[in-house]
């Protein structure tokens, strides 16, 4: 139990250390006071862990020295500001990062339980769509380049077809495995953060209510109303944990992401793009297949570039032409390299 108490003490001291740095970075803004108060609250919770260690008959530490990771994060805050690295700060258990999430125009401060977390709903839909478009683009460019490289080296249709199928499967499985590991690690980190929040809520509900009230107040709510709403939330442990995860950690406990679904989606997106330049070689041979593959790939590249303009706000034609130019350069380069290697090895 002592190891847990010591780790919790260090975590609270780490949070206080980073809160002060964030507060300095927000000098002159209303957020400066918020993060100073959060630093003070973290120090108070660290003192509570000191008392627990004393009860266990263990001498508590007298001095906190931030580790290398914490010092690096502190430097990043000073260099780039808290908004740009809010995801890193959230991972370091620095709360209040939801303040840097842009709310829709006219977004109101929550005034009742049912409104808490509503802005988080469906927040990941556009991100999932964008990830799918990028997955299709990765499969399209990589497999088209591979097929053109092999086509430059040899006229053997079986070799080209085999290389295309191998490129599709290898790339899709690689993307799926990478996405699974990434999503699994992210989910475990989120679950750990929520479990820590649950433990603190069980042990120090009033301190958690105070921190939540500070966040509501920083968003513009009247101080008394913020305290009343925070106390109302804390009265229901399940709802309180859900709200603390959303408002302090910026997490949606109902949607932490599925590693299996992410891996499957990544596999299918890559395969959907990778199969396009391969299709002509399934039905025809020789120059006709090569010309058809180039034409189909070019059209798909333009479509992907135009689709990405939905996320960038840029002109769709310019986005399509840019993607077409980049993909064409990659395909031409691999074709010429394949041609040179084919002549050399012949």
C-alpha positions in Angstrom: 0.0 0.0 0.0 2.9 2.3 0.7 4.1 2.1 -2.9 0.7 3.2 -4.0 0.6 6.1 -1.6 4.1 7.2 -2.7 3.2 7.0 -6.4 0.0 9.0 -5.8 2.0 11.6 -3.9 4.5 12.0 -6.7 1.6 12.2 -9.3 -0.1 15.0 -7.4 3.3 16.9 -7.0 3.9 16.4 -10.7 0.5 17.8 -11.5 1.1 20.8 -9.2 4.5 21.4 -10.9 2.9 21.4 -14.4 -0.1 23.5 -13.3 2.3 26.3 -12.2 4.1 26.2 -15.5 0.8 26.2 -17.4 -0.4 29.1 -15.2 2.8 31.1 -16.1 2.2 30.4 -19.8 -1.4 31.8 -19.3 -0.2 34.9 -17.5 -2.7 37.8 -17.9 -5.6 35.5 -18.8 -8.5 34.2 -16.7 -7.0 30.7 -17.0 -3.9 31.8 -15.0 -5.9 31.9 -11.7 -7.6 28.6 -12.6 -4.4 26.7 -13.0 -2.9 28.3 -9.9 -5.9 27.1 -7.9 -5.6 23.6 -9.5 -1.9 23.6 -8.4 -3.0 24.5 -4.9 -5.6 21.7 -4.9 -3.0 19.2 -6.1 -0.6 20.2 -3.3 -3.4 19.7 -0.8 -4.1 16.2 -2.2 -0.3 15.5 -2.0 -0.4 16.5 1.7 -3.3 14.0 2.2 -1.1 11.3 0.8 1.7 12.4 3.2 -0.7 11.9 6.1 -1.5 8.4 4.8 2.2 7.5 4.7 2.6 8.8 8.2 -0.3 6.6 9.4 1.4 3.6 7.9 4.6 4.5 9.8 6.6 5.4 6.7 8.6 8.6 6.6 7.3 10.7 3.7 9.6 12.4 1.2 10.6 15.9 2.1 11.4 17.2 -1.4 9.9 16.6 -4.8 12.2 16.6 -7.8 10.4 16.3 -11.2 11.7 13.5 -13.4 13.1 14.0 -16.9 9.8 13.4 -18.6 8.0 16.0 -16.5 10.8 18.6 -17.1 10.6 18.0 -20.8 6.9 18.5 -20.8 7.4 21.7 -18.8 9.8 23.0 -21.4 7.4 22.1 -24.2 4.7 24.2 -22.4 7.0 27.1 -22.2 8.1 26.8 -25.9 4.8 26.1 -27.6 2.1 27.0 -25.0 -0.4 24.6 -23.4 -3.0 24.6 -26.2 -0.6 23.0 -28.7 0.4 20.2 -26.4 -2.8 19.7 -24.5 -2.9 16.0 -25.4 0.5 15.5 -23.8 -0.6 17.4 -20.7 -3.8 15.4 -20.5 -1.7 12.2 -20.5 0.4 13.7 -17.7 -2.9 14.1 -15.7 -3.0 17.8 -16.0 -6.7 18.6 -15.8 -8.7 21.4 -17.4 -7.4 20.6 -21.0 -11.0 20.7 -22.2 -10.8 24.5 -21.9 -8.7 24.4 -25.0 -11.2 22.4 -27.0 -13.1 24.8 -29.4 -16.8 24.7 -28.7 -19.4 25.4 -31.4 -20.5 29.0 -31.7 -23.2 29.7 -29.2 -22.2 26.7 -26.9 -23.6 27.4 -23.5 -22.2 26.4 -20.1 -23.9 23.3 -18.8 -26.5 24.2 -16.1 -27.9 20.7 -15.4 -26.8 17.1 -15.3 -28.2 16.2 -18.7 -26.1 18.8 -20.4 -22.8 17.6 -19.1 -20.7 15.9 -21.9 -23.2 16.6 -24.6 -20.6 18.4 -26.7 -18.4 15.3 -26.7 -21.1 13.1 -28.4 -20.3 12.2 -32.0 -17.1 14.2 -31.7 -15.0 11.4 -33.3 -17.1 10.9 -36.4 -15.2 13.4 -38.6 -11.9 12.1 -37.3 -12.9 8.5 -38.2 -13.9 9.6 -41.7 -10.7 11.5 -42.2 -8.7 8.5 -41.0 -10.5 6.3 -43.5 -9.7 8.7 -46.4 -6.0 8.7 -45.4 -6.1 4.9 -45.2 -7.4 4.6 -48.7 -4.8 7.1 -49.9 -2.0 5.1 -48.3 -3.1 1.9 -49.9 -3.6 3.5 -53.3 -0.2 5.3 -53.5 1.9 2.5 -52.0 0.4 -0.4 -54.0 0.3 1.6 -57.3 3.9 2.5 -56.8 4.8 -1.1 -56.1 2.9 -2.3 -59.2 4.4 0.3 -61.4 7.9 -0.5 -60.1 7.4 -4.2 -60.9 5.9 -3.3 -64.3 8.9 -1.2 -65.1 11.2 -4.1 -64.3 9.4 -6.9 -66.1 6.5 -7.6 -68.5 5.6 -10.9 -66.8 1.9 -10.4 -65.8 2.1 -13.1 -63.2 4.9 -11.3 -61.4 3.0 -8.0 -61.5 -0.2 -9.6 -60.2 1.7 -11.5 -57.4 3.5 -8.3 -56.3 0.2 -6.4 -56.3 -1.6 -9.0 -54.2 1.4 -9.3 -51.8 1.6 -5.5 -51.5 -2.1 -5.3 -50.7 -2.0 -8.0 -48.0 1.3 -7.0 -46.5 0.3 -3.3 -46.3 -3.2 -4.0 -45.0 -2.0 -6.4 -42.3 0.8 -4.0 -41.3 -1.7 -1.1 -41.0 -4.1 -3.2 -39.0 -1.4 -4.5 -36.6 -0.1 -1.0 -36.1 -3.5 0.5 -35.5 -4.5 -2.3 -33.0 -1.3 -1.7 -30.9 -1.8 2.0 -31.0 -5.4 1.9 -30.1 -4.8 -0.7 -27.4 -2.1 1.3 -25.8 -4.3 4.5 -25.9 -7.2 2.7 -24.4 -5.1 1.2 -21.6 -3.8 4.7 -20.8 -7.4 6.1 -20.8 -8.6 3.3 -18.5 -5.7 3.9 -16.1 -6.6 7.7 -16.0 -10.2 6.9 -15.3 -9.4 4.3 -12.6 -7.2 6.9 -10.9 -10.0 9.4 -11.1 -12.4 6.8 -9.6 -10.0 6.2 -6.7 -9.6 9.9 -5.9 -13.3 10.4 -6.2 -13.9 7.6 -3.6 -11.3 9.0 -1.2 -11.5 12.8 -1.7 -15.0 13.7 -3.1 -15.0 17.2 -1.9 -11.6 18.0 -3.4 -12.8 16.6 -6.7 -15.9 18.7 -6.5 -13.8 21.8 -5.9 -11.6 21.1 -9.0 -14.7 20.6 -11.1 -16.2 23.8 -9.9 -13.0 25.7 -10.9 -13.3 24.3 -14.4 -17.0 25.3 -14.7 -16.1 28.8 -13.4 -13.3 29.2 -15.9 -15.8 28.5 -18.7 -17.8 31.5 -17.6 -20.3 30.1 -15.0 -21.1 32.0 -11.9 -18.9 30.8 -9.0 -21.8 30.0 -6.8 -23.6 28.2 -9.5 -20.4 26.3 -10.5 -20.0 25.0 -6.9 -23.7 24.0 -6.7 -23.5 22.1 -10.0 -20.3 20.4 -9.0 -21.7 19.3 -5.6 -24.8 18.0 -7.4 -22.7 16.0 -9.7 -20.5 14.6 -7.0 -23.6 13.3 -5.1 -24.0 10.6 -7.8 -20.7 8.6 -7.9 -21.3 7.1 -11.4 -22.4 10.4 -13.0 -19.6 12.2 -11.1 -16.9 9.8 -12.6 -18.4 10.3 -16.1 -18.4 14.1 -15.7 -14.9 14.2 -14.2 -13.5 12.1 -17.0 -15.1 14.4 -19.6 -14.4 17.8 -18.1 -11.1 17.2 -16.3 -9.5 14.6 -18.6 -11.3 15.4 -21.8 -12.3 11.7 -22.2 -15.6 10.1 -23.1 -15.8 7.0 -20.9 -18.5 5.5 -23.3 -16.2 5.8 -26.3 -12.6 4.9 -25.5 -12.2 3.2 -28.9 -12.1 -0.4 -29.9 -8.7 -1.8 -30.9 -10.3 -4.6 -32.9 -12.7 -2.2 -34.8 -9.9 0.2 -35.4 -7.7 -2.6 -36.8 -10.5 -3.9 -39.0 -11.3 -0.4 -40.3 -7.6 0.3 -41.0 -7.3 -3.0 -42.9 -10.3 -2.4 -45.0 -9.4 1.2 -45.8 -5.9 0.3 -46.9 -7.2 -2.7 -48.9 -9.9 -0.5 -50.6 -7.2 1.8 -51.9 -4.6 -0.9 -52.7 -7.0 -3.0 -54.9 -7.8 -0.2 -57.3 -4.4 -0.2 -59.3 -4.5 -4.1 -59.1 -8.0 -4.5 -60.7 -7.0 -4.1 -64.4 -4.4 -6.8 -64.1 -7.1 -9.2 -63.0 -9.0 -8.8 -66.3 -6.4 -8.0 -68.9 -2.6 -8.1 -69.6 0.2 -6.1 -71.1 0.0 -2.4 -71.9 -3.8 -2.3 -71.7 -3.6 -3.3 -68.1 -0.9 -0.9 -67.3 -2.7 2.1 -69.0 -5.9 1.1 -67.2 -4.2 0.9 -63.9 -2.5 4.3 -64.3 -5.9 5.9 -65.4 -7.8 4.3 -62.5 -5.2 5.3 -60.0 -5.0 8.9 -61.3 -8.8 9.3 -61.0 -8.8 7.8 -57.5 -5.9 10.1 -56.4 -7.8 13.1 -57.6 -10.9 12.0 -55.8 -9.0 11.4 -52.6 -7.4 14.9 -52.8 -10.8 16.5 -53.4 -12.2 14.6 -50.4 -9.5 15.7 -48.1 -10.4 19.3 -49.0 -13.5 18.7 -46.8 -11.2 18.7 -43.8 -8.8 21.4 -44.8 -11.3 23.9 -46.2 -9.2 24.3 -49.4 -10.4 24.3 -53.0 -11.4 20.8 -54.0 -9.8 21.1 -57.5 -6.5 22.2 -56.1 -6.6 19.5 -53.5 -7.3 16.9 -56.1 -4.6 18.1 -58.5 -2.0 18.3 -55.7 -2.7 14.7 -54.7 -2.6 13.6 -58.3 0.8 15.3 -58.8 2.2 13.7 -55.6 1.0 10.3 -56.5 2.2 10.6 -60.1 5.6 11.6 -59.0 5.8 8.5 -56.6 4.5 6.2 -59.4 6.8 7.6 -62.0 9.8 7.4 -59.7 9.3 3.7 -58.8 8.5 2.8 -62.5 11.9 4.4 -63.6 13.7 2.7 -60.8 12.1 -0.6 -61.7 13.0 -0.1 -65.3 16.6 0.6 -64.5 16.9 -2.4 -62.2 15.2 -4.6 -64.8 17.8 -3.6 -67.4 20.7 -4.0 -65.0 19.6 -7.5 -63.7 18.6 -8.8 -67.2 
